[in-house]
Amino acid sequence: MIPFIDLVAQQQRIRPQLEAAFLRILDHGAYIMGPEVYALEAQLSAFCGASHTLSCSNGTDALALVLMAKNIGPGDAVFVPSFTFAATAEVVAWMGAEVVFVDVLETTFNMDPISLEKGIHTAKKLGFRPKGIIPVDLFGQAADYDTLQTIAEKYGLWVMADAAQSFGGTYKGKKIGALAESTTTSFYPPKPLGCYGDGGAVFTENTELLKVLESLRIHGQGEGGDKYQNIRVGLNGRMDTIQAAILLEKLTLFPEEILLRQKIADRYSAGLQEVAETPFVRDDCQSTWAQYTLKVDPSKRKELMEGLQKEGIPSVIYYPLPLHHQKAYSSYPCATETLPISESLSKAVLSLPLHPYLDPEIQNHIIKTFCDVATRVRAKKAA
C-alpha cells in the first residue's frame, strides 16, 4: 500500500540533525519552553514576515487563545465556513459564543464573501453580536483576504486566518502569516510543516494582543511571567521543546518541499484533468498542497475509491459531512437556510496521496491507475 503521507523519507534526510538536537535538549534539560521554542518563534516570524509569533500546544489551542484574548463569549457571533475540520467551529463553541456557518466557493473551497454578508445579517436578526470572521485556507490555498477584510471593516469585525493547512503559501505575493491581525497554524505531523507530536502557533501584528496571548498560554500568568500570579483565566498552551527542535530542522527543508509539492500537483492535474475535476488555484496564490483534492461524480465516488484501494492506492474524503450537518453543531445557525456548495462538495471530493517525497514512478502509477479505474467505473455505469 502506498502511504497517503510519508514522513519517513523526510526524517531520513535530517535524522542526524534531529538526534543532535535531542541530545542538546537532554543536556540542558529545559523540556518545556526551552531555548529552541524561542528560536523557533523568531525563525517563523522571519520566514513569513509576521511581526510576532507565539508558539503553542496545538492548532486548536492557537485558535482558542485568540478568541480568549478577544474576550469572545455568550451572545457573540463568529463566522466560520461549514466545509472544514471541526476545530475551527469547536473553539467558538468552547467560548459559549454562537457559531454562524457560512458557505464556501465552489472553485477554491474557501469562504464565500456573499454568504458571509448574508450570515452577518442573519446573526443580527437572531439578536447576536457579530464579532469576528475565521476564514480557513482549505487544502493549502489562502482565502480571499482582501475581499473578506473589506467586509470585516464594513461591519466592524476582526479577521483571524486559520492557516492550519496553508502555512508556507502566499496570497498576492505575501506570505501567509501576516495577512490578518492574527493568523493561526497547526504543526500536526501530516501538515506541510509538521512536528512529531502536537504543536501550533499564532502570528500577530498586534503587540498588545501578543502580551495577552503570552499570559493566556501559561495559565493566565502575570507580569514578568509569574505563573503563580494569575491575572487571567488561561490554559496550558505551551509547546514542548522537543517539538520546537524538530520544527527548526524541518523549517530548513520547507521552501524546497513547497516547490516539490507544487510539481507533484502540476503533474497530477495534467494527468487527471480528463477523468476528474482537478483543483483550482488562483493566479495570485501559491498553495502548500496540504491535500490534493479532486471533484468526482458523487454516484461513482465509492466505487472509484474501492477500485483504487484494490490497487494499493489510498484515497480520503475531506470532508464527508459539512459542519452544519454534524450532530454536535446542528443547533447553530447558518447564513442561509441551506449551504448548497458545502453540501455538494462533501459528496464529491476525493483526496489522493501527496507529499514532497512521492517518487515520480509512483506518481505515474497513481495517475494511470486513477484514469484506468475511472474509465472502468464510467463504462460500467453507462452500460
N, C-alpha and C positions, 0 to 999 in steps of 0.2 A: 504493500500500500504506500502510495506517495504521501509524505506528510503534508498536511494543509499548511503549516508554518514550520520551518526547520530552524530551530535555534542552535542546533549542534554545530552546523557548518560555521556559523559566525563565531561561536565560542572557540573553535579550533584556531581561529586567526589571532585571538587575543588571550588565549589560555595562560601563557607565561606572565603577561602583564597583570591579569586578574589574580593569579596566585601571589605575585609580589605585593599587590595591593592588600590582599587579605593578611599577609604576614605583617605588613606595616600596621594594620589595624590591631592585630593581636599584640603587637609590641606597644602601641600607645594606649590601647585599652579603652578608648572613647567610643563605645559601641553605639551610642545614641547621640546624634547631633555632634559628631566628631568633626575634625577639620575638613574632611572630604566633603561633608554636607555643604559647608560654606564655599568651598572651592567649586563645587557643582553649581551652586546658585549663581556665582559670578560668571561661570562659563556659559550657562544657559542664557543669562542676560546678554552676554556678548554675542552669542550665536543668533538670537532672534531680534536683538535691538530693543528689548524691553528695559524700562528704567529700573525695575526691581523684580527680583524673583524670590519667591518663598517656597521652599520645598516642603512636602508634607507626606503623610502616610499613604495616601492613595488618591486617585482621581475623584472619587465620590466625596471624600473629605475636602478636597480642594474646592469643589462647588459649594459644599456646606459652609466652609469658612467664610466665603464671600457673602453668602446670604446672612450668616450670623453678624458679620461686620456691618451689613446694611440694615440690621435690625428688622428683617422681614418676619412677619408674624400673622396672626389671625386677621382676616379681612383684607389682606394684601393679595393682589393678583400678580402672578408671574407667568409669562407666556413661553410655552415650550412646544417644539414640534412633536407630533404624535408618532412619527415614523423614526424612532431611535431606540436606544437602550434605556432601560427603566431608570438608571441612576439620575438622569437629568431631571426627571419629574419627582423622583423619590426624595431628593433633598428639599424640594419646595414643600412637600407634604410633611417632612420632619419638622419644619418650622411652624406647622399649623396653618400655613398660608394656602391660598387657592391656586392650584394648577389650572391654567386655561390652555387647552390643547389647540394647536394651530396646524393647518395642513402644510404640505411641502410641495415643491415644484416637481413636475414630472421629469424634468431634464436632469437637474443636479441632485435631487432628493433632499435639498436643503429648504429651510423655512421660506414659505411663500409670503411676500410682503402684503399682498392683497388680503390673504387670510388673516395675517397678523392684525391689520387695521380692523377687520371685522371682529376679531377676538377682543380687541380693546373696547369696542362699542358694546359687545356682549357683556364683558365684565362690568362695565359701568351700569348697564341696565339691571344687572343682578345685584348691584349695590356694593361691589368690591372696589378696592382702591388699586388701580393699575400702578405697578411699581417698576417692574423690570422685565427684560427680554433675555432669554437664553437660547441663542441660535446654536445649532450643533453642526459642525463641519463634517458631514457624514462621509464615511469611507475615505477621507483624506482631503476633500476639496472644501475650501473656505466658502462659507455662506456669503451672500451679497451684503457686506457690512456697510457700504456707503448708503445703500437704499434703506437698510434697517436702521442705521443711525439717524437718518433723516426723519423717519417715523418716530423714533425714540425722542428726538428733540421736539418734535411737534406736540407730543403728549407728555413731555417731562419725565421720561423713563430712562433708566440706565440700561446698558447692554453689557452682558457678561458672555464672552465667547467660550463655548465648550469645544475645546480643541483636542479632546481625548484621542481622536483619530487623525488629526491633521497637523500636529506639531512638526515643523520642518518644511511645510509647504509655504506658498506665497499667494498673495492677493494684490493684484495691480502693482507688482514689483516690490511689495513689502512683505517681510517675513511674518508669519502668523505668530502672535505673542504680544504684539504691540498695536493691534488693530482696534482695540476697545479699551475702556478704562481698566477692565480686568479680563484676563483670559485664564482658563484652567486647562490642565492636561493630565493624562494618565501615563504612568510608566509600567503598566501591567505587562508581563512578559511578551505577549504576542504583538504589542503595539509596535509601530515603526521604530520608535526609540523606547525600548523596554528594559527593565531590570530583571532580576531573578527572584522576585517576590512582589510585594506591593510597593507602590510609590506614586507620587503625584507632585504637581507644582501649581502655584498661582503666579501669574505675571501681572504686574500692575504699573500704571503710570502715575498713580496717586500715592504720594509719600505718606499722607495721613492715614489712608486706608492700610498701607503696609504696616504701620505701627500697631493698628488694631489687630490685623491678621497675625502678627508676631505674638501678641498676647494670647489670642484665642487658640493658637496652635499648641500652646503648652498650658492648658487648663486655666486660661484667663489670667496669666501671671501679671504681676505689677511691674512698675518701672524698674529698669535695671535687670530685668529677667528673674525677679524673685518669685519662684513658683509657689512659695508659701504665703505670699501676699496676693490674694486673688481679687482683682478689680472687675472681672467679668466672669460669666459662666462660659467656660471654653470647652475644649475637648483634648484628647490625647492624639494630636495630629502630627507627631514628629516623624521624620524619616530615619531609618536605620542607616548607620554609617556604611555598612557593607553594601547596601543598595546604591548609595551615592557613589561609592568607589567603582562599582560595576558600570554605572551610567557614565562616569568620567571616561572610562576606557571605550565604551560603546560610542560616545559622542565623537571620538576621533575618526570613526568609520562612517558616521551618519551621512555626511554630504555625498560620499561615494555611493552609499546604499540607496539614497533617494534617486540618484541617476539610474542605478541598476533596476530599481522598481519601475521607473518610467519606461525603460527599454523593454521590459517584460510586458508591461501593459500595452505598449505600442504593438508588440508582436501578437499578443492575444487579439487585440482589436482588428488588426489586419487579417488575421486568420479566421475570426469568428463572425465577422460582420454579415456574412451571407446566411447564417443559421440562427442568429440571435440579435437582439438589440444591445449593442455594446455601449459602455459608459460614455457619457458626455462630460467633457471638462471645458469650462470657459477658456477662451483665448488668453484672458488676463489672469489666469490662476495656474499654479503648479500644485498638483495633488501629491500626497505622500503614498497614495495607493495602499491605505491600511487594509482595504479589501478591493478585489476586482469583482464587481457586481454587474451581472448581465440581467436583462429582462427577457423572459421566455413566455411562451404561451402557457397560461395557468393550467389549462387542461392537459398539458404534456409534461409539466414540471416533475411530477412524482416519478413518472416512467423514465424521464431523462436522467434524474438523479440515480435511480436504480441501475440504469444501464452504465453510467459512469462508475458506480460502486463495483459492479461486476468486473470492470477493467482495472480496478485498483486506484481509481481517481476519486478522492473525496470532494464533496461539494456541501455547502452550508447555506441555510436560509437566514439572512439578516435583513428583516426580522419577520417571523411568521405571523405576528399579530400586532397591529398598531396599539399604542399605549391606551388610547381611549376605549379600546375593546378588552383590555386586560381587567380581570376581576378587581384587582387592588385599586384601579384608577377609574372604574366605570361610573363613579358618582361625581367626578369632576366635570366641569363644563367644557364644551368645545366652542370654537369660534363660530361655527355654523352647525346646523342640525346633523350633518354628516361631514366627514373629511374624506372625500372620494379618492383623492390621489394616494393618501396614506393607506386607505383600504385596498385599493387596486394593486399598489406596489407590493404589499405583503403577500399577495397571491402570485406575483410574477417574478420576484427577484431570486437570483441564484448566484452564489459566490464561488469562485474557483481558487485553487492554491496560488498564492503569490508571496514570494519573499525574495530578498536580494540574491540568494544562493541557489535559485532554481535553475538547474542545468539546462542549457539550450536544447539538448536532446529530449529532456523531459518536457520542456515547454512544447516542442513539436509534437510529442506523443499526446499531450493533453489536448492540443488543438485538433489534431487528426481524429482522436477518439471522440471528442465532443461533436465534431462535424459528422462522423460516421453514425454515432448514436442518435443525434438529432435527425439525420436523414431517415434512419430506420423508423424512428418514432413517428415522424411526419408521414411516411409512406403507410405505416400501419393504421394511422388514424384516417387516412384518406381512403383506404381500402373498404 
